[in-house]
């Protein structure tokens, strides 16, 4: 299982958190999505067939792009 924690600057409310959790959780292979409105941090855990590229692509598609590292 892979795990990544990253910041999403566009998070501004609980609705944002719910959208991220709902959309990313629907990707095949994603096991868990946690997001925090106060810190704007998101943690995703996944197995194949999910990949970081696919998760990042979904976040960009829904206008919650991860902050550059």
PDB file with one MODEL, atoms N, CA, C and O in Angstrom:
MODEL        1
ATOM      1  N   UNK A   1       0.838  -1.181   0.000  1.00  0.00           N
ATOM      2  CA  UNK A   1       0.000   0.000   0.000  1.00  0.00           C
ATOM      3  C   UNK A   1       0.881   1.241   0.000  1.00  0.00           C
ATOM      4  O   UNK A   1       1.898   1.301   0.691  1.00  0.00           O
ATOM      5  N   UNK A   2       0.480   2.207  -0.769  1.00  0.00           N
ATOM      6  CA  UNK A   2       1.205   3.473  -0.810  1.00  0.00           C
ATOM      7  C   UNK A   2       0.406   4.526  -0.062  1.00  0.00           C
ATOM      8  O   UNK A   2      -0.813   4.428   0.079  1.00  0.00           O
ATOM      9  N   UNK A   3       1.131   5.543   0.416  1.00  0.00           N
ATOM     10  CA  UNK A   3       0.497   6.609   1.195  1.00  0.00           C
ATOM     11  C   UNK A   3       1.211   7.911   0.894  1.00  0.00           C
ATOM     12  O   UNK A   3       2.438   7.956   0.805  1.00  0.00           O
ATOM     13  N   UNK A   4       0.429   8.973   0.738  1.00  0.00           N
ATOM     14  CA  UNK A   4       1.022  10.282   0.471  1.00  0.00           C
ATOM     15  C   UNK A   4       0.210  11.339   1.216  1.00  0.00           C
ATOM     16  O   UNK A   4      -1.020  11.313   1.217  1.00  0.00           O
ATOM     17  N   UNK A   5       0.923  12.269   1.848  1.00  0.00           N
ATOM     18  CA  UNK A   5       0.306  13.406   2.521  1.00  0.00           C
ATOM     19  C   UNK A   5       0.792  14.666   1.821  1.00  0.00           C
ATOM     20  O   UNK A   5       1.985  14.820   1.556  1.00  0.00           O
ATOM     21  N   UNK A   6      -0.137  15.562   1.524  1.00  0.00           N
ATOM     22  CA  UNK A   6       0.205  16.758   0.760  1.00  0.00           C
ATOM     23  C   UNK A   6      -0.775  17.874   1.107  1.00  0.00           C
ATOM     24  O   UNK A   6      -1.834  17.633   1.687  1.00  0.00           O
ATOM     25  N   UNK A   7      -0.402  19.093   0.742  1.00  0.00           N
ATOM     26  CA  UNK A   7      -1.255  20.250   0.998  1.00  0.00           C
ATOM     27  C   UNK A   7      -2.071  20.595  -0.238  1.00  0.00           C
ATOM     28  O   UNK A   7      -1.582  20.510  -1.365  1.00  0.00           O
ATOM     29  N   UNK A   8      -3.330  20.988  -0.012  1.00  0.00           N
ATOM     30  CA  UNK A   8      -4.214  21.450  -1.082  1.00  0.00           C
ATOM     31  C   UNK A   8      -4.672  22.860  -0.704  1.00  0.00           C
ATOM     32  O   UNK A   8      -5.602  23.018   0.087  1.00  0.00           O
ATOM     33  N   UNK A   9      -4.021  23.889  -1.266  1.00  0.00           N
ATOM     34  CA  UNK A   9      -4.316  25.273  -0.878  1.00  0.00           C
ATOM     35  C   UNK A   9      -5.767  25.693  -1.105  1.00  0.00           C
ATOM     36  O   UNK A   9      -6.239  26.615  -0.439  1.00  0.00           O
ATOM     37  N   UNK A  10      -6.484  25.053  -2.017  1.00  0.00           N
ATOM     38  CA  UNK A  10      -7.854  25.452  -2.338  1.00  0.00           C
ATOM     39  C   UNK A  10      -8.885  25.019  -1.297  1.00  0.00           C
ATOM     40  O   UNK A  10     -10.043  25.428  -1.379  1.00  0.00           O
ATOM     41  N   UNK A  11      -8.486  24.197  -0.317  1.00  0.00           N
ATOM     42  CA  UNK A  11      -9.441  23.779   0.712  1.00  0.00           C
ATOM     43  C   UNK A  11      -9.814  24.989   1.557  1.00  0.00           C
ATOM     44  O   UNK A  11      -8.948  25.650   2.130  1.00  0.00           O
ATOM     45  N   UNK A  12     -11.123  25.274   1.632  1.00  0.00           N
ATOM     46  CA  UNK A  12     -11.569  26.430   2.402  1.00  0.00           C
ATOM     47  C   UNK A  12     -12.716  26.144   3.345  1.00  0.00           C
ATOM     48  O   UNK A  12     -13.053  26.975   4.188  1.00  0.00           O
ATOM     49  N   UNK A  13     -13.335  24.945   3.207  1.00  0.00           N
ATOM     50  CA  UNK A  13     -14.484  24.648   4.059  1.00  0.00           C
ATOM     51  C   UNK A  13     -14.686  23.132   4.120  1.00  0.00           C
ATOM     52  O   UNK A  13     -14.003  22.369   3.437  1.00  0.00           O
ATOM     53  N   UNK A  14     -15.641  22.717   4.958  1.00  0.00           N
ATOM     54  CA  UNK A  14     -15.933  21.285   5.074  1.00  0.00           C
ATOM     55  C   UNK A  14     -16.483  20.715   3.770  1.00  0.00           C
ATOM     56  O   UNK A  14     -16.303  19.531   3.488  1.00  0.00           O
ATOM     57  N   UNK A  15     -17.148  21.542   2.980  1.00  0.00           N
ATOM     58  CA  UNK A  15     -17.640  21.087   1.677  1.00  0.00           C
ATOM     59  C   UNK A  15     -16.495  20.690   0.765  1.00  0.00           C
ATOM     60  O   UNK A  15     -16.585  19.708   0.028  1.00  0.00           O
ATOM     61  N   UNK A  16     -15.412  21.464   0.819  1.00  0.00           N
ATOM     62  CA  UNK A  16     -14.214  21.133   0.029  1.00  0.00           C
ATOM     63  C   UNK A  16     -13.668  19.768   0.450  1.00  0.00           C
ATOM     64  O   UNK A  16     -13.339  18.929  -0.389  1.00  0.00           O
ATOM     65  N   UNK A  17     -13.579  19.566   1.753  1.00  0.00           N
ATOM     66  CA  UNK A  17     -13.077  18.294   2.296  1.00  0.00           C
ATOM     67  C   UNK A  17     -13.957  17.146   1.821  1.00  0.00           C
ATOM     68  O   UNK A  17     -13.449  16.113   1.386  1.00  0.00           O
ATOM     69  N   UNK A  18     -15.271  17.321   1.902  1.00  0.00           N
ATOM     70  CA  UNK A  18     -16.193  16.265   1.482  1.00  0.00           C
ATOM     71  C   UNK A  18     -16.065  15.968  -0.004  1.00  0.00           C
ATOM     72  O   UNK A  18     -16.110  14.806  -0.406  1.00  0.00           O
ATOM     73  N   UNK A  19     -15.908  16.996  -0.820  1.00  0.00           N
ATOM     74  CA  UNK A  19     -15.744  16.786  -2.263  1.00  0.00           C
ATOM     75  C   UNK A  19     -14.485  15.978  -2.547  1.00  0.00           C
ATOM     76  O   UNK A  19     -14.517  15.024  -3.325  1.00  0.00           O
ATOM     77  N   UNK A  20     -13.378  16.358  -1.917  1.00  0.00           N
ATOM     78  CA  UNK A  20     -12.115  15.630  -2.119  1.00  0.00           C
ATOM     79  C   UNK A  20     -12.268  14.178  -1.704  1.00  0.00           C
ATOM     80  O   UNK A  20     -11.892  13.274  -2.451  1.00  0.00           O
ATOM     81  N   UNK A  21     -12.821  13.947  -0.510  1.00  0.00           N
ATOM     82  CA  UNK A  21     -12.985  12.567  -0.023  1.00  0.00           C
ATOM     83  C   UNK A  21     -13.866  11.754  -0.959  1.00  0.00           C
ATOM     84  O   UNK A  21     -13.533  10.617  -1.292  1.00  0.00           O
ATOM     85  N   UNK A  22     -14.980  12.322  -1.383  1.00  0.00           N
ATOM     86  CA  UNK A  22     -15.925  11.606  -2.244  1.00  0.00           C
ATOM     87  C   UNK A  22     -15.310  11.277  -3.595  1.00  0.00           C
ATOM     88  O   UNK A  22     -15.358  10.132  -4.043  1.00  0.00           O
ATOM     89  N   UNK A  23     -14.735  12.280  -4.241  1.00  0.00           N
ATOM     90  CA  UNK A  23     -14.212  12.089  -5.598  1.00  0.00           C
ATOM     91  C   UNK A  23     -13.006  11.147  -5.627  1.00  0.00           C
ATOM     92  O   UNK A  23     -12.943  10.247  -6.465  1.00  0.00           O
ATOM     93  N   UNK A  24     -12.063  11.347  -4.730  1.00  0.00           N
ATOM     94  CA  UNK A  24     -10.843  10.519  -4.745  1.00  0.00           C
ATOM     95  C   UNK A  24     -11.155   9.098  -4.290  1.00  0.00           C
ATOM     96  O   UNK A  24     -10.566   8.145  -4.800  1.00  0.00           O
ATOM     97  N   UNK A  25     -12.071   8.943  -3.339  1.00  0.00           N
ATOM     98  CA  UNK A  25     -12.432   7.604  -2.853  1.00  0.00           C
ATOM     99  C   UNK A  25     -13.031   6.731  -3.945  1.00  0.00           C
ATOM    100  O   UNK A  25     -12.966   5.505  -3.859  1.00  0.00           O
ATOM    101  N   UNK A  26     -13.613   7.344  -4.969  1.00  0.00           N
ATOM    102  CA  UNK A  26     -14.235   6.580  -6.051  1.00  0.00           C
ATOM    103  C   UNK A  26     -13.222   5.986  -7.025  1.00  0.00           C
ATOM    104  O   UNK A  26     -13.587   5.144  -7.845  1.00  0.00           O
ATOM    105  N   UNK A  27     -11.970   6.401  -6.956  1.00  0.00           N
ATOM    106  CA  UNK A  27     -10.952   5.844  -7.851  1.00  0.00           C
ATOM    107  C   UNK A  27     -10.651   4.407  -7.436  1.00  0.00           C
ATOM    108  O   UNK A  27     -10.440   4.139  -6.253  1.00  0.00           O
ATOM    109  N   UNK A  28     -10.629   3.472  -8.402  1.00  0.00           N
ATOM    110  CA  UNK A  28     -10.323   2.077  -8.066  1.00  0.00           C
ATOM    111  C   UNK A  28      -8.946   1.955  -7.413  1.00  0.00           C
ATOM    112  O   UNK A  28      -7.955   2.468  -7.934  1.00  0.00           O
ATOM    113  N   UNK A  29      -8.894   1.271  -6.271  1.00  0.00           N
ATOM    114  CA  UNK A  29      -7.642   1.049  -5.557  1.00  0.00           C
ATOM    115  C   UNK A  29      -7.419   1.996  -4.398  1.00  0.00           C
ATOM    116  O   UNK A  29      -6.577   1.725  -3.541  1.00  0.00           O
ATOM    117  N   UNK A  30      -8.153   3.110  -4.343  1.00  0.00           N
ATOM    118  CA  UNK A  30      -7.989   4.051  -3.229  1.00  0.00           C
ATOM    119  C   UNK A  30      -8.659   3.451  -2.005  1.00  0.00           C
ATOM    120  O   UNK A  30      -9.834   3.087  -2.047  1.00  0.00           O
ATOM    121  N   UNK A  31      -7.909   3.351  -0.918  1.00  0.00           N
ATOM    122  CA  UNK A  31      -8.391   2.716   0.311  1.00  0.00           C
ATOM    123  C   UNK A  31      -8.907   3.723   1.329  1.00  0.00           C
ATOM    124  O   UNK A  31      -9.897   3.464   2.013  1.00  0.00           O
ATOM    125  N   UNK A  32      -8.234   4.884   1.433  1.00  0.00           N
ATOM    126  CA  UNK A  32      -8.622   5.859   2.446  1.00  0.00           C
ATOM    127  C   UNK A  32      -8.212   7.251   2.013  1.00  0.00           C
ATOM    128  O   UNK A  32      -7.151   7.447   1.419  1.00  0.00           O
ATOM    129  N   UNK A  33      -9.075   8.226   2.322  1.00  0.00           N
ATOM    130  CA  UNK A  33      -8.791   9.627   2.051  1.00  0.00           C
ATOM    131  C   UNK A  33      -9.144  10.411   3.298  1.00  0.00           C
ATOM    132  O   UNK A  33     -10.278  10.346   3.773  1.00  0.00           O
ATOM    133  N   UNK A  34      -8.192  11.146   3.830  1.00  0.00           N
ATOM    134  CA  UNK A  34      -8.424  12.019   4.974  1.00  0.00           C
ATOM    135  C   UNK A  34      -8.021  13.426   4.571  1.00  0.00           C
ATOM    136  O   UNK A  34      -7.005  13.617   3.902  1.00  0.00           O
ATOM    137  N   UNK A  35      -8.809  14.404   4.973  1.00  0.00           N
ATOM    138  CA  UNK A  35      -8.490  15.800   4.665  1.00  0.00           C
ATOM    139  C   UNK A  35      -8.869  16.656   5.859  1.00  0.00           C
ATOM    140  O   UNK A  35      -9.815  16.348   6.585  1.00  0.00           O
ATOM    141  N   UNK A  36      -8.120  17.739   6.057  1.00  0.00           N
ATOM    142  CA  UNK A  36      -8.347  18.633   7.187  1.00  0.00           C
ATOM    143  C   UNK A  36      -8.483  20.060   6.690  1.00  0.00           C
ATOM    144  O   UNK A  36      -7.593  20.578   6.016  1.00  0.00           O
ATOM    145  N   UNK A  37      -9.604  20.697   7.023  1.00  0.00           N
ATOM    146  CA  UNK A  37      -9.876  22.051   6.545  1.00  0.00           C
ATOM    147  C   UNK A  37      -8.926  23.071   7.171  1.00  0.00           C
ATOM    148  O   UNK A  37      -8.574  24.056   6.521  1.00  0.00           O
ATOM    149  N   UNK A  38      -8.506  22.858   8.410  1.00  0.00           N
ATOM    150  CA  UNK A  38      -7.648  23.828   9.100  1.00  0.00           C
ATOM    151  C   UNK A  38      -6.220  23.834   8.570  1.00  0.00           C
ATOM    152  O   UNK A  38      -5.641  24.899   8.356  1.00  0.00           O
ATOM    153  N   UNK A  39      -5.650  22.651   8.356  1.00  0.00           N
ATOM    154  CA  UNK A  39      -4.264  22.562   7.890  1.00  0.00           C
ATOM    155  C   UNK A  39      -4.166  22.496   6.373  1.00  0.00           C
ATOM    156  O   UNK A  39      -3.083  22.669   5.813  1.00  0.00           O
ATOM    157  N   UNK A  40      -5.299  22.244   5.698  1.00  0.00           N
ATOM    158  CA  UNK A  40      -5.353  22.070   4.245  1.00  0.00           C
ATOM    159  C   UNK A  40      -4.518  20.869   3.788  1.00  0.00           C
ATOM    160  O   UNK A  40      -4.041  20.829   2.654  1.00  0.00           O
ATOM    161  N   UNK A  41      -4.348  19.896   4.685  1.00  0.00           N
ATOM    162  CA  UNK A  41      -3.566  18.702   4.374  1.00  0.00           C
ATOM    163  C   UNK A  41      -4.497  17.546   4.019  1.00  0.00           C
ATOM    164  O   UNK A  41      -5.576  17.393   4.592  1.00  0.00           O
ATOM    165  N   UNK A  42      -4.049  16.740   3.058  1.00  0.00           N
ATOM    166  CA  UNK A  42      -4.792  15.566   2.608  1.00  0.00           C
ATOM    167  C   UNK A  42      -3.850  14.373   2.658  1.00  0.00           C
ATOM    168  O   UNK A  42      -2.683  14.480   2.280  1.00  0.00           O
ATOM    169  N   UNK A  43      -4.358  13.232   3.128  1.00  0.00           N
ATOM    170  CA  UNK A  43      -3.605  11.984   3.111  1.00  0.00           C
ATOM    171  C   UNK A  43      -4.418  10.958   2.342  1.00  0.00           C
ATOM    172  O   UNK A  43      -5.605  10.767   2.608  1.00  0.00           O
ATOM    173  N   UNK A  44      -3.775  10.298   1.387  1.00  0.00           N
ATOM    174  CA  UNK A  44      -4.434   9.266   0.584  1.00  0.00           C
ATOM    175  C   UNK A  44      -3.626   7.982   0.698  1.00  0.00           C
ATOM    176  O   UNK A  44      -2.399   7.996   0.607  1.00  0.00           O
ATOM    177  N   UNK A  45      -4.336   6.859   0.899  1.00  0.00           N
ATOM    178  CA  UNK A  45      -3.718   5.531   0.889  1.00  0.00           C
ATOM    179  C   UNK A  45      -4.322   4.751  -0.264  1.00  0.00           C
ATOM    180  O   UNK A  45      -5.536   4.779  -0.469  1.00  0.00           O
ATOM    181  N   UNK A  46      -3.471   4.047  -1.028  1.00  0.00           N
ATOM    182  CA  UNK A  46      -3.969   3.309  -2.183  1.00  0.00           C
ATOM    183  C   UNK A  46      -3.118   2.095  -2.503  1.00  0.00           C
ATOM    184  O   UNK A  46      -1.963   1.981  -2.091  1.00  0.00           O
ATOM    185  N   UNK A  47      -3.731   1.199  -3.250  1.00  0.00           N
ATOM    186  CA  UNK A  47      -3.083   0.035  -3.857  1.00  0.00           C
ATOM    187  C   UNK A  47      -3.351   0.107  -5.355  1.00  0.00           C
ATOM    188  O   UNK A  47      -4.173   0.905  -5.806  1.00  0.00           O
ATOM    189  N   UNK A  48      -2.659  -0.725  -6.123  1.00  0.00           N
ATOM    190  CA  UNK A  48      -2.944  -0.823  -7.559  1.00  0.00           C
ATOM    191  C   UNK A  48      -4.411  -1.226  -7.718  1.00  0.00           C
ATOM    192  O   UNK A  48      -4.918  -1.998  -6.904  1.00  0.00           O
ATOM    193  N   UNK A  49      -5.092  -0.736  -8.722  1.00  0.00           N
ATOM    194  CA  UNK A  49      -4.589  -0.035  -9.897  1.00  0.00           C
ATOM    195  C   UNK A  49      -4.435   1.472  -9.710  1.00  0.00           C
ATOM    196  O   UNK A  49      -4.038   2.155 -10.654  1.00  0.00           O
ATOM    197  N   UNK A  50      -4.731   2.013  -8.539  1.00  0.00           N
ATOM    198  CA  UNK A  50      -4.570   3.453  -8.320  1.00  0.00           C
ATOM    199  C   UNK A  50      -3.088   3.813  -8.381  1.00  0.00           C
ATOM    200  O   UNK A  50      -2.215   2.990  -8.105  1.00  0.00           O
ATOM    201  N   UNK A  51      -2.831   5.070  -8.753  1.00  0.00           N
ATOM    202  CA  UNK A  51      -1.458   5.570  -8.798  1.00  0.00           C
ATOM    203  C   UNK A  51      -1.481   7.029  -8.378  1.00  0.00           C
ATOM    204  O   UNK A  51      -2.524   7.681  -8.418  1.00  0.00           O
ATOM    205  N   UNK A  52      -0.315   7.542  -7.973  1.00  0.00           N
ATOM    206  CA  UNK A  52      -0.265   8.952  -7.603  1.00  0.00           C
ATOM    207  C   UNK A  52      -0.662   9.829  -8.797  1.00  0.00           C
ATOM    208  O   UNK A  52      -1.358  10.828  -8.619  1.00  0.00           O
ATOM    209  N   UNK A  53      -0.235   9.474  -9.990  1.00  0.00           N
ATOM    210  CA  UNK A  53      -0.591  10.248 -11.175  1.00  0.00           C
ATOM    211  C   UNK A  53      -2.096  10.332 -11.381  1.00  0.00           C
ATOM    212  O   UNK A  53      -2.623  11.389 -11.729  1.00  0.00           O
ATOM    213  N   UNK A  54      -2.785   9.223 -11.166  1.00  0.00           N
ATOM    214  CA  UNK A  54      -4.238   9.202 -11.312  1.00  0.00           C
ATOM    215  C   UNK A  54      -4.933  10.010 -10.233  1.00  0.00           C
ATOM    216  O   UNK A  54      -5.906  10.713 -10.504  1.00  0.00           O
ATOM    217  N   UNK A  55      -4.434   9.911  -9.007  1.00  0.00           N
ATOM    218  CA  UNK A  55      -5.007  10.659  -7.883  1.00  0.00           C
ATOM    219  C   UNK A  55      -4.788  12.154  -8.095  1.00  0.00           C
ATOM    220  O   UNK A  55      -5.708  12.955  -7.928  1.00  0.00           O
ATOM    221  N   UNK A  56      -3.576  12.516  -8.459  1.00  0.00           N
ATOM    222  CA  UNK A  56      -3.265  13.923  -8.707  1.00  0.00           C
ATOM    223  C   UNK A  56      -4.118  14.468  -9.862  1.00  0.00           C
ATOM    224  O   UNK A  56      -4.612  15.594  -9.799  1.00  0.00           O
ATOM    225  N   UNK A  57      -4.283  13.666 -10.903  1.00  0.00           N
ATOM    226  CA  UNK A  57      -5.102  14.073 -12.035  1.00  0.00           C
ATOM    227  C   UNK A  57      -6.544  14.330 -11.635  1.00  0.00           C
ATOM    228  O   UNK A  57      -7.152  15.294 -12.100  1.00  0.00           O
ATOM    229  N   UNK A  58      -7.099  13.482 -10.777  1.00  0.00           N
ATOM    230  CA  UNK A  58      -8.471  13.676 -10.298  1.00  0.00           C
ATOM    231  C   UNK A  58      -8.571  14.950  -9.486  1.00  0.00           C
ATOM    232  O   UNK A  58      -9.541  15.695  -9.630  1.00  0.00           O
ATOM    233  N   UNK A  59      -7.593  15.220  -8.634  1.00  0.00           N
ATOM    234  CA  UNK A  59      -7.606  16.438  -7.824  1.00  0.00           C
ATOM    235  C   UNK A  59      -7.551  17.686  -8.702  1.00  0.00           C
ATOM    236  O   UNK A  59      -8.257  18.658  -8.437  1.00  0.00           O
ATOM    237  N   UNK A  60      -6.728  17.668  -9.732  1.00  0.00           N
ATOM    238  CA  UNK A  60      -6.649  18.802 -10.659  1.00  0.00           C
ATOM    239  C   UNK A  60      -7.982  18.967 -11.385  1.00  0.00           C
ATOM    240  O   UNK A  60      -8.466  20.086 -11.556  1.00  0.00           O
ATOM    241  N   UNK A  61      -8.571  17.850 -11.810  1.00  0.00           N
ATOM    242  CA  UNK A  61      -9.844  17.867 -12.541  1.00  0.00           C
ATOM    243  C   UNK A  61     -10.958  18.523 -11.709  1.00  0.00           C
ATOM    244  O   UNK A  61     -11.804  19.230 -12.256  1.00  0.00           O
ATOM    245  N   UNK A  62     -10.960  18.293 -10.407  1.00  0.00           N
ATOM    246  CA  UNK A  62     -12.020  18.850  -9.543  1.00  0.00           C
ATOM    247  C   UNK A  62     -11.596  20.175  -8.890  1.00  0.00           C
ATOM    248  O   UNK A  62     -12.251  20.642  -7.959  1.00  0.00           O
ATOM    249  N   UNK A  63     -10.515  20.773  -9.372  1.00  0.00           N
ATOM    250  CA  UNK A  63     -10.025  22.075  -8.911  1.00  0.00           C
ATOM    251  C   UNK A  63      -9.494  22.094  -7.483  1.00  0.00           C
ATOM    252  O   UNK A  63      -9.621  23.095  -6.778  1.00  0.00           O
ATOM    253  N   UNK A  64      -8.898  20.981  -7.059  1.00  0.00           N
ATOM    254  CA  UNK A  64      -8.230  20.897  -5.754  1.00  0.00           C
ATOM    255  C   UNK A  64      -6.812  20.367  -5.951  1.00  0.00           C
ATOM    256  O   UNK A  64      -6.426  19.362  -5.354  1.00  0.00           O
ATOM    257  N   UNK A  65      -6.051  21.047  -6.786  1.00  0.00           N
ATOM    258  CA  UNK A  65      -4.703  20.602  -7.123  1.00  0.00           C
ATOM    259  C   UNK A  65      -3.789  20.625  -5.900  1.00  0.00           C
ATOM    260  O   UNK A  65      -3.846  21.560  -5.101  1.00  0.00           O
ATOM    261  N   UNK A  66      -2.945  19.598  -5.749  1.00  0.00           N
ATOM    262  CA  UNK A  66      -1.962  19.604  -4.669  1.00  0.00           C
ATOM    263  C   UNK A  66      -0.959  20.745  -4.855  1.00  0.00           C
ATOM    264  O   UNK A  66      -0.645  21.134  -5.980  1.00  0.00           O
ATOM    265  N   UNK A  67      -0.471  21.266  -3.747  1.00  0.00           N
ATOM    266  CA  UNK A  67       0.559  22.312  -3.805  1.00  0.00           C
ATOM    267  C   UNK A  67       1.832  21.715  -4.374  1.00  0.00           C
ATOM    268  O   UNK A  67       2.131  20.548  -4.120  1.00  0.00           O
ATOM    269  N   UNK A  68       2.593  22.497  -5.147  1.00  0.00           N
ATOM    270  CA  UNK A  68       3.886  21.992  -5.635  1.00  0.00           C
ATOM    271  C   UNK A  68       4.814  21.694  -4.452  1.00  0.00           C
ATOM    272  O   UNK A  68       4.805  22.388  -3.434  1.00  0.00           O
ATOM    273  N   UNK A  69       5.599  20.655  -4.622  1.00  0.00           N
ATOM    274  CA  UNK A  69       6.510  20.256  -3.527  1.00  0.00           C
ATOM    275  C   UNK A  69       7.791  21.036  -3.609  1.00  0.00           C
ATOM    276  O   UNK A  69       8.683  20.847  -2.782  1.00  0.00           O
TER     277      UNK A  69
ENDMDL
END
